[in-house]
Amino acid sequence: MDESTTTLSLAIGARVRQERQARGWTLDQLAEAADVSRRMIVNVEQGAANPSVGTLLRISDALGVGLPALVEPPRPKPVKITRKGQGATLWTSAQGGRGTLVAGTESPDVVELWDWTLGPEDSHASEAHASGTKELLQVLGGEVTVDVAGQVATLQAGDAMTFPGDVAHSYANLGTEPARFSLAVFEPGVGSGHRQEAGS
């Protein structure tokens, strides 16, 4: 292959790999969807093959992108910064509590990052989210009591826990000082069916 062909092959390979990984597909899954051999997918991704237009069309169709998208060099994933105070406060309480969504990813597999404050004797109850939702929580200050479908745990500053978000759960501050915690919510397959109200 001459230099321009090599450059194009490497660009196509990088784009195919990026699109495949963005879908969470294995090499075998893409090969099956495109009706080409696994070896061909490996060679294309490594820029070692000079595949026919027909092969590229099958791969681009399987990935759900047009052929032109495969011959463009992959673009870097966009970086989004949320500065302090710019998050979306989606819950507040009379005790001074607030739940602020500070960052999130796009569907289908959504990850939300929340900054929560609970005032003294404050609480927030959440209905079960969509099936498969998981939550990770770390207490940054004060004390937080978490109830997950009747399993109750009290966490101090620095403590962390993971729990299913697809069951009823709640967070409470039973103390006399404000409590603060960071919460990550993972919601797989958003947009593929019914989704409960998000966040918390």
Beta strands, then each sheet from edge to edge (+ up, - down):
strand 1: 88-92
strand 2: 98-104
strand 3: 110-118
strand 4: 122-126
strand 5: 134-141
strand 6: 143-148
strand 7: 151-156
strand 8: 160-164
strand 9: 169-173
strand 10: 179-187
sheet 1: 1+ 2- 3+ 10- 5+ 8-
sheet 2: 4+ 9- 6+ 7-
end
